[in-house]
Structure formats: C-alpha cells, structure tokens
Amino acid sequence: MINEDWKFFKYKTIEDADNLIYDVRPIIENTDDTKEADSKPTEAIEIVSTQNALKPYILPTANAFIKNANKHYKRPEGQPGKDFPFVKNEFNDDDWKTVNLPHDWAIEGPFYSGWDAEVGGGMGRLPSHGVAWYRKKLNIPESDKNKSIFLDIDGAMSYAMVWINRQLVGGWPYGYNSWRLNLTPYLTFGGENQLSIRVDNPNHSSRWYPGGGIYRNVWLTKTNKIHVSQWGTYVTTPEASKENATVDFTVSIDNNSDSESKIDVATDIYYINEKGELSANVVATISKLTAKINAHGTTTVESKANINNPKLWGPPPAQTPNLYKAITTISLDNQPVDTYETIFGIRTIEFNPDKGLLVNNEPIKIKGVNQHHDLGALGAAFNVRAAERQLELLKELGCNAIRLAHNPPAPELLELTDQMGFLVINEVFDCWERKKTPHDFHLIFPEWHEADTRSFVRRDKNHPSVILWSFGNEVGEQYTDEDGAKLAKTLSDIVKDEDPSRLTTASMNYAKPYMPFPNSLDAISLNYQGEGIRNAPEYAHLKGINTPPLYQDFKDAFPEKVIISSETAAALSSRGTYLFPVTQGKSSPISEGIGGIEKEGYVSAYELYTANFGSSADKVFSAQDQNPFVAGEFVWSGWDYLGEPTPYYLSRSSYFGIIDLAGFKKDRFYLYQSRWRPDLPMVHILPHWNWPGRIGQVTPVHVFTSGDEAELFLNGKSLGKKKKDAFQYRLRWDDVIYEPGELKVVAYKNGEKWAENSAKTTDKGSALSASADRISINADGSDLSFVTIKVVDKNGLMAPTANNLITFSVEGPGDIIATDNGDPTDLVAFPSLQRKAFNGLALVIVRSKKDETGTIRITAKSENLKTTFTEITAK
C-alpha cells in the first residue's frame, strides 16, 4: 500500500488547467440539476476529438479486458506530456499540499449555496469538479530488476492518467473501476522514480456526489515474471450441502518473461475462523498440476476439490457467513515463484420464480437497501470503519441485503459484506449510450463498456456475498425498443462470459412486460413499478411516468423469471421534524404544506411522504405482501447520501435514507425494523411530545411495532387499543388532542404484552451528553470513533427540538476530522469544529494518529449548557 505522503495540487478553475486532456467534452447548455430522478435520458451529443486529446494513449489500458484481440487498441508513437513540469523528476513540489490516500479533495468544502451555484444540489454542492495532480517518488531497489511491477488503483475520480519518469503509462476514465498499469518497462531500478497522476472530474457528470481525487487505496504490486494474473482465480461451488461441497477452481497465470516455461500449480484450502485466523490444518488440497506457458503469454489451469462437512456461507440470522481461503502456489523448477490468496464462501444461490431467493436451498426473503458510495461527512474517501458502521446499523435494522447504487464499490466493502453475511447486488453502470447528465459515463461508454464490465466482474466474482450482477440502472435504452434490448443482451453476455455462475439483470423503471428490454435479462429487476408509479389518487396530478402496480403483469409475462424490487419507496423525511396537518392517506407526494416546507427545506418525519415517483413504506409492504412470489425489496435508500436532495435542491444531501447522513435513526428505521425483525420485541412512538404551541390542538400519534396491537395512554388515560388489520403496518391515533406530559404505548403480540415505550414532554436543554460508538480504536491513522452529542434536559432526556450551537475540541493522539448533524440544509463545512445540533443531536468523527497511543479526550461546549466530554483510547 502506497497511500502515504503524496503531493497534491489542484487548479483553481477549469480554465486554469493544463491541456493534457483525455478528450473534448460537449458544451453544456442546461445546468439545471433539479429534474426528477426518473426523467427520460436523452441522446448523446456528437463530439469530435482533437489532435491533442490523449485518449489514443489511454485506450490500450483496456486491452486486457477486450476479448477479441482484433479490437485491441494500438498505442500511437510518442510520449505526450513528457515536457510538462508536473511529470518531471526534478520538478519542485515542496509547496504542494501533502496528503494521504484515500483522498477526497472536495469533502472539506466549502459548500456552494443558491440556485446559481457552480455545483448544485444534485452533486452535493461541494467542489468535486476540477483538474488535479498527485505526485509521489518511488524508490525501486536494484533487486527488483527481474520482477514485474504494477500500479494498482482501486478508484480515482476520474479520467485518471499516469506518468512515470516523464513517460505516459496509461490510465482509466471511469472513476469507479479498479485498474492496473504495468510500470516495469518505465522504471529506473536502484534509483528514484517519479510517479505523477492527473485526474479530471467534470462538473455535471453525476446525479449524486461523486467525490474528487484518488479516493480509494493505491498499491505497488511486485511479482515474479511468472505470476497469477490480476484477479486471476475463479472459485465456484456448484454443489454444496452440509455433508459435501465441490469446489471448482480456475487459475490464470501470466508469463512476462522472454522464455517459455513449464510450471506447477498447487492450492491448499483453509477455513477462516471468526477472528480471521486460518485453521491449523488444510481442509482440502488441489493436487499439483503442470502446465506450459508461452513467453509473454497466459495460461489457465482448471481443477476441483471436495470438502467434507463444509461450513456453508449464508446470511444471518438463519445462516452463518463462513469463509475459506485458498492459497495457490506457482512453482518453477520446484521453486515457488508466486503465491496468491483467494477468499471465498461455499454456498448455493438459486432464484426461483415462485419462491424467490434460495440460499443453500433455504428460502431467504430479501430485506435490502440501496447504498451510494459516499460515507457522509467523510465523503468518497473510503474508510473501512465508516463503511462497517453503516453496515452495523443496517444489520440492527434487520437489513440482509445491499444493492450498490450505481457503480462498483471499494473492494473492502465487499470484504465486509462477505464477513457480515449481507447479500449484494453488484452494479456497474447508471447509464449507457444515452445520457442523464451532460458529462456522465455516456461519453466513454462506446470505447470502455466492455473493459469496465469485464474488470468489474473479474475483480468481484469470488465474493460469496454477490448474488446478482446488474449492468444498468434506469438506462435510457429502455425507451429504444429492440436497439436497447440488443445492447442489454450484449452487456449480459459479457458478464456471463466472465461469470456464468450468476444471473444478470438491469433495473427497469420504464420498460413494461410487453417491451423487448426485459427479454434480455435473467432476472426481472423493477424500480418502483411493482407498487406503481404516480398511480394513487394523491399523485394523479403529477407529470412523469405513470404506471399501475406491475408485479403480476411481469409474473404473467415471464413466469420462468424471478422478480426483485430493486428500488422501492423513495420516501422522504427530515429526522425529528413533524409538520401538520398529517395526510389521512397512507402515501402522499410532497407539496407546500403537505409534508414539506420549502423555505426551511424540511420534510415531515411522519414517514408518509415521498418523492413524486415514490411510495411510502406502508404502500410498498402491502404490494409485496399481496405478491408473495416477489423475492424481496431494496429500499431507496438505507442511508441519506450527499447530493440528489429531492425535493429541495438548495440542500446538500438526500432525504431518502432510513438513517440520516450522520448515522442517526429516523422514525422510518423503526417501521422497517418492525417488519424485518418480527421476533424483536419493539414498539416506537412518534412524534416527540414537545408542542407548546399546540395545546388543545389535534396532534396525531403513530406507532410502529413488531406486535399486532397496542394501547396508547396520555398522562395515564387510555386513548384506546388498536389492532393491525390486514395490510396495515402502523397504528394511528389521528385525533389525539395535545397536552404536555407523557405519551405511553404498550404493544401486545398474540394477546401477551410484547413491548412498551413512551414520549415525554421535556424541559429545555440544560446540558450536553456524549457517547462514543467505540471507546478503543487502533492507532493506525485511519481508525475512527463516532461520538454522538445530545442536548439533554435536567432529567437526562434528549431535548427533541434543540438546535444549540456546539463547539468541539480534542486533546491527545487523535483528530476531529468532521462534524455533522444529519440536517440536509446545513451548509457548514464538515471539518468545522462548530455545529448546531439538529433536533437534539450532533456528531463528531474522531480519527487516531498513526503510531500515537494514549487517551483521546473530546469536549463539547455550548452557551448555557453544561459541558460534556468523553474519552477514547488509541491502542
């Protein structure tokens, strides 16, 4: 890993940037990013490359992932950019900023504000656009002279191009793919080498916050000339039971030397225990196989192993995510020249059109969410602990599946989903040839779609958590009849050529059962169409796609295919904000005074309000329960994310999440938990009970519970017992007259007391309280602790409307790297050490300092409130 001590420089404006461009881009005529998420994509604008574009020099990087050698790109003569100062070894970059990777240049802000902002709400109002350079010196010893040396970049946003020692090596334009460059021919062995990377992230290139820079890990990989290829193993378990498993194992080996060789390939398989340790004994051995490999050639070796009484991988709580590691050794003349480790799981996946998903022959209902790639206040820069925290809260919710929207993730995220037992739909593209934003992936799709698709699958195909490949999301080709279907089939075939063991799909928000597009998919993947789009009376006045519920229609048209709801709901809310009156229906779009207040940018947290194309959780649950053949759902979305702040585009972040951007649970969390964890005794009550201006007024009370009935009390007086009817998922007391005091709810299940909860009127805030999610972290310079700050009254109860300004400070071997409060309208920069509470809560993110141990003390102060602190140990 070569993440430390890079030199970084970013041009102030696009106009100031150098002319070492990948290609020209179309002129943008319309910068409005407030259009509905389900708006029809449009045709690409034709552009003509210029002579100084470097695309011809970058395209050959794709050749390893283009199957037909006749279609490989040939690099032109010359070394463009070799005289540019930033690529020269002698260039003095002392005044450049020193950064560690992963690095997101935009997340520190400041936020842009207003309707005429350079970057609008759609991309998160942060300065992610622009051109920047990263430089690092590499000392390669003379002893490496007979090795192959590669640069592996897990993700750089975007149009990355790499020079070493003034020589242009290659690059990769799509910001979400991982990729490799062979540095060997360009290196000085026994001396210093100058690595220079240019990234160029265009504005209006995304429908969400993309981040900017080299935002994932970077590696220097050194191998023998004969070595396992990049992502060169492929493990499948076509037969797996508790008694026996068959493991099919394929190894691809490269020979970068000038001579043909005869090699031996052997693999040992070990079990990985819960601590990540290998079993003491080998559980299976793949006997040594011998193969010839041509000079500068590649060969593939296929073999099998049997494992008796295997520990199967599957999603909790019904199953356990057991993992194995295969260690492959390549030998030449009986001497090991390469070892390669492959982590995998033993499991079977079946999608049944009537029973849904079967994992190891057991039906598993998909209880999934969609997740964008940002980590809230940390931005796009990947951090394992931040991602793990997101998954931990989703597991508490009862979620068992993640759809990665709408791009390849950091590889470490899939390591986490493997370990924690989440099911994953892995997705590669949000658009193909037709555009959604002027500078999105459609500009490079014609040349790069095969390479991006193959590398995406090849990297991730050994992860047991990946159950389905998605090669598109709501693409414009749904509208182009047979042409769109043909392109879908092309992409599907590429995926299955790389991995025939899994099904393929693309998510449809427009294509209907009678259209050609769904014929190209192995699985029917529906965005909102199952429960219907703009089809309820409350939505009848809205423009856009209008679709009745289509689960049964797709079932009738494709009885042999499984149906998955890949996006459901698109409900909206601001945590802890309740607006009146409350709609009497079970699902309503937002308009002024009906669930929303535009001036303040808030959406009511009664969890009944949606985007114009969406539906409430209640409506979705009903549609799914009436169509039990549907394999399950992926809610839009699990967490709030930066960008796409529907319906209020003056904000910075979305309102869609079940969990807000800071990681605080919205009321909707408990609605989903009541459904997804039916055996958990729980009951949740809303709203809060601090309404001094509503004394004597109707203030509806709603209850979410995993029980089947509940009784509500106000100041000890029963307001009646209510029982859930069929297709009812909340209990409503819509005629409660507000008076201060205590609301109490007692839930029952099968006639027995199940759970209880209360909401009390609090005094005004008098103190702050602090609690860390982890009080011990690693002193590795990347581990995090997330500290929640509450405004509490004299009785220790959270003041639910408090918005006090809080000042944070830190002592000891740690840094405060960001603060947040979950308020989508808050445009205070994330590194700020001052932050208002939002409805009683704020967040402080603390990072350890590398190799510095001891006590980190976090202090929070606010005027007229008692100060609080918490301590974290860095070990």
Secondary structure, DSSP 8 states (H G I E B T S, - for coil): ---S-EEEEE-SSTTTS-S--SS-----S-----S-TT---B--------TT--HHHHGGGGGGG-S-GGG-----SS-TTTTSGGGSTT---TTSEEE-SS--TTTT-----STT-SS-GGGTTS---EEEEEEEEEEE-GGGTTEEEEEEES--BS-EEEEETTEEEEEE--TT--EEEE-GGG--TTEEEEEEEEEEE-TT--SS----B--S-EEEEEEESEEEEEEEEEEEEEEE-SSEEEEEEEEEEEE-SSS-EEEEEEEEEEEE-TTS-B-SS-SEEEEEEEEEE-TT-EEEEEEEEEEES---B--TTTS-B-EEEEEEEEEETTEEEEEEEEEE----EEEETTTEEEETTEE--EEEEEE-S--GGGTTS--HHHHHHHHHHHHHHT--EEEE-SS---HHHHHHHHHHT-EEEEE--S-SSSBSSTTSGGGTHHHHHHHHHHHHHHHHTT-TTEEEEEEEES-GGGGSHHHHHHHHHHHHHHHHHH-TTSEEEEEESS--TTSSGGGG-SSEEEESTTT-BS-SGGGTT--S--B---HHHHHHH-TTS-EEEEEEE-B---TT---SS--SSS-EE-EETBEEETTTTEE-TTS-EE-TT---HHHHHHHHHT-TTS-EEEEE-SB--BS--TT-TTSSB-S--SB-TTS-B-HHHHHHHHHH-TTS--EEEES-S--GGGTTSB--EEEEESSSEEEEEETTEEEEEEE--TT--SEEETT-B--SSEEEEEEEETTEEEEEEEEE------EEEEEES-SEE-SSSS-EEEEEEEEE-TTS-B-TT---EEEEEEESSEEEEEEE-S-TT--S-TT-SEEE-BTTEEEEEEEE-TT--EEEEEEEEETTEEEEEEEEEE-
